[in-house]
Amino acid sequence: MGNTLLRKTSNALIEFPRESEGPLLTVLREGARKILAQAIEVEVDEYIRRHAEQLDETGKRLVVRNGFMPERTIQTGLGDIPIKAPRVNDRRSDESGKRLRFHSKLLPPYLRRTKAIEELIPWLYLMGVSTGDFSDALTSLVGKDAPGLSASTVTRLKSVWQDEYRQWRESPLGKRRFVYIWADGIYFNIRLGEDLRMCMLVIVGADSEGNKEILAVEPGYRESATSWKEILLRLRDRGLTPAPELAIADGALGFWAALAEVMPEVKGQRCWVHKTASVLDKLPKSRQPEAKGMLHEIYEAETRESAEKAFKRFMEVFEAKHPRAAECLVKDNDKLLAFYDFPAEHWRHIRTTNPIESSFATVRLRTKRTKGCGSVDATVAMTFKLLMDAKKGWRKLNGHKLLADVIDITVKFKDGIKMAA
């Protein structure tokens, strides 16, 4: 795309010039123009043929070709592509007397840039190109000046994103049955006041087909049970019923208190990534590698019995000299090994909150670039758009066919293996 490669660094957007545009890109652009023109011709011919039998009082067709529209340019990832669309003379009217018109689905009347470019605009902004650099970045990507793609475009788009977020937030979940949910509160550098940093409360679910879905994105307080309760109640009202079978979250969240109140039947699994970090933080650096290896032995054990033995070894090694680390591990022992009661194929998914953590890397990149981006509403909408974009790359859970057994109350799993009836 264009003739410049953009590379994001921690402090700036640096341009690395490519070689001058070669004949390949020219051929691709010309090929795209011809294919688009041919496709529109087919669309017009089909429209005229479909209405060929509709005649006026003199026996002439009401829908006929009428030359071409003026040439216009469409901005694409290959650069600007000129196109002349066929003109259709449609003399029919609807029941109210309003003149009917042909509208191309491939080339709507007011299209000035392709969907790829439309999606590129928010992507550029959200991925770290601030509005002041916006026009230069677009020029680099589309190969020449991009009229209409200015910083003001971002301002308008943010308003659109906020509307999209509000509609999504109230939309019903339908008949999907969510089996697992992951919850986390993610901090990043948006200033709400002198001493307050924005925390985004996020819940992701996996349905009975193994598809992951963003269920909630809300500003709030990570440790606040009230904030989490509001989110869970809204999800229940949107259709999160029956309740999920398992919730995965960090032990420090107010989420657990809220879950016990709103959905007490849901089993809990504490995130091993968060737990490992918390335990290591309470040890001297010289002991951390050893401790990390022993923690891995616990949650990577083949059976619950083996995990409990590894747990006991950790306590024997560290409890005497490092009681705070041992106490941190013991505190969540009941929920750290819950995953053993679920299919082994799902363990890699349900031992951590990685589905949320990995997606928030792009959110942190954007907020680090801007040093804060205005209102809470704008920040939430930005986060929502980023997560929706990240969702496109999510894949189904391993062993998703076993989710039907997880839902079935007559089926039990021991050490990840389905027990015989």
Secondary structure, DSSP 8 states (H G I E B T S, - for coil): -TTEEEEE-SS-EEEEE-----HHHHHHHHHHHHHHHHHHHHHHHHHHHHTTT-B-TTS-BSEEEEEE---EEEEETTEEEEE--EEEEE--B-TTS-B-----SSS-TT--B-HHHHHHHHHHHHTT--GGGHHHHHHHHHSS--TT-SHHHHHHHHHHHHHHHHHHHHS--TT--EEEEEEEEEEEEEESSSS-EEEEEEEEEEETTS-EEEEEEEE--TT-HHHHHHHHHHHHHHT--S--SEEEE-TTSTHHHHHHHH-TT-EEEE-HHHHHHHHHTTS-GGGHHHHHHHHHHHHT-SSHHHHHHHHHHHHHHHTTT-HHHHHHHHHTHHHHTGGGGS-GGGHHHHSS-HHHHTTTHHHHHHHHHHT--S-HHHHHHHHHHHHHHHHTT----TTGGGHHHHH-TT--EETTEE---
